Amino acid sequence: MKITWTKNAKNELYKIKIFWDKKTKSLKYSSDLYLQIKENLANISYFPGIGTRTSENNIRKLIIDNYVIFYSIVNNEIYILKIWDSRRNPDDLNVIN
């Protein structure tokens, strides 16, 4: 299945990369994390039901390291909705936005 990133999800991924580049003063961790996310998304494209169902209608989640990727499946296309750092306050989580 084709994977499409929402604008918000792309921005979140970029912010995660910048955060780790600054924190570690190296590109290694953020590059490794990106590759891990990319590999897991390849799995989702072949096995879209692999993620756990959420309480939100038609939204699934996949945990990668400390991050949760929320996605939905619509008409044979997978939409990456959000990447959430699970160490953040869960009260701040809004998958739809």
C-alpha atoms as one frame of an Amber mdcrd trajectory, in Angstrom:
protein
   0.000   0.000   0.000   1.066   3.550  -0.627   2.114   5.603   2.411   1.230
   9.293   2.578   2.486  11.599   5.302   0.289  14.396   6.583   1.917  17.795
   6.863   1.759  17.625  10.667   3.445  14.212  10.771   6.242  15.434   8.480
   6.768  18.459  10.732   6.857  16.262  13.830   9.466  13.972  12.261  11.573
  16.985  11.317  11.331  18.414  14.852  12.391  15.071  16.326  15.414  15.011
  14.030  16.449  18.556  14.923  15.977  17.869  18.653  18.255  14.809  18.599
  20.839  16.453  16.341  21.180  19.293  18.865  20.978  17.104  21.973  23.568
  14.544  20.842  25.617  16.982  18.732  25.696  14.221  16.155  23.589  13.017
  13.252  23.995   9.338  14.165  21.087   8.892  16.585  18.578  10.824  14.475
  19.703   8.962  11.335  19.369   5.593  13.074  15.944   6.543  14.401  14.825
   7.654  10.934  15.974   4.341   9.429  14.124   2.441  12.153  10.943   4.409
  11.410  11.375   3.896   7.661  11.825   0.122   8.074   8.717  -0.127  10.254
   6.690   1.889   7.762   7.765  -0.522   5.037   6.307  -3.291   7.205   3.087
  -1.311   7.609   2.814  -0.920   3.832   2.840  -4.716   3.435   0.924  -5.549
   6.627  -1.282  -2.534   7.408  -3.131  -4.331  10.195   0.082  -4.817  12.175
  -0.562  -1.742  14.323  -2.729  -1.809  17.426  -6.229  -0.383  17.113  -6.892
   2.794  19.061 -10.105   4.147  20.537 -10.311   6.522  17.559 -12.244   5.097
  14.623  -9.971   3.666  11.905  -6.708   4.799  13.565  -3.951   2.379  14.450
  -0.652   2.877  16.251   2.769   1.331  16.052   5.389   1.822  18.771   8.966
   2.391  17.654  11.462   3.001  20.445   9.907   5.868  22.482   7.704   7.012
  19.625   4.181   6.097  18.629   3.213   6.392  14.987  -0.506   6.887  14.451
  -1.890   6.024  11.034  -5.139   5.334   9.246  -5.984   3.210   6.250  -8.279
   4.743   3.655  -8.967   3.251   0.214  -5.761   1.184   0.023  -3.641   4.107
   1.208  -1.938   4.527   4.575  -1.900   8.017   6.064   0.717   8.785   8.703
  -1.149  11.132  11.030   1.174  11.766  13.933   4.458  10.792  15.547   4.206
  11.084  19.318   7.010  10.911  21.863   5.517   8.595  24.481   7.493  10.365
  27.231   5.301  13.437  26.819   2.179  14.126  28.848  -0.581  11.940  27.367
  -3.129  14.656  28.157  -1.503  16.722  25.381  -2.076  14.041  22.743  -4.560
  14.776  19.994  -4.186  12.336  17.117  -6.556  14.137  14.787  -4.625  17.445
  14.767
